[in-house]
């Protein structure tokens, strides 16, 4: 693995948001700089827009962008009450606590997007999508009049429904992490852990050859909430696979077709940044190696 090339790939191709996160993790950057970059994507309605998730290029606020933005802050361990409260206002206006929330709106079809977002199901209300967003909002630690009821309803769904998609499971764990770690919480944690091994888009074997989430997505840091789900060998195998996936230009690849070359570069920078953060957390690279680059 060439750390110098990875850093240069981020500096050369990254959006301001990813460069600020890179600075924050490796060069003493500030939380406020990350938040300023994130808030540039926040619209007047409180939601995120402007192709924050690179596979959809609309400027309009989208639940998909909300999940992407909140997950980015979660991975960086950054909480901001003002930003999150505005996001929660947006979600509360567009969610139905009986049916869920759409992933993308029908109006987003007027803008370029990846082929997988042409699926009509994406425009139908999804309770699993709502659970993901509620979990990430709850992790932000805000007090919002809508959120408490939403958390209770989502917890009930997690307890009573078998979750079959690893993406939904990823953020359901965020909701559990934000709660007191009672016996009931631990019981749900065990349930989700068991479901993960049978979930769609979960790649347990390393290296993975198709698109999906790996154990490192659930445990991107050595102290992650989900780390104890996986054996040391599983984590080690995936770390070795991750190191081996770097491409000649210094970046990591993606395994799907984005809507254009700009989106491809944006996604590759996201993946490269996440790879470096994960490898650093598990002591596979050091700050000194980056400084040498």
PyMOL commands that set and color helices and strands:
alter all, ss='L'
color gray80, all
select helices_A, chain A and resi 3-13+16-26+31-39+63-75+81-94+106-110+115-118+120-123+127-139+147-160+166-177+183-196+215-218+227-229+232-244+261-281+287-292
alter helices_A, ss='H'
color red, helices_A
select strands_A, chain A and resi 202-203+213-214
alter strands_A, ss='S'
color yellow, strands_A
deselect
rebuild
show_as cartoon
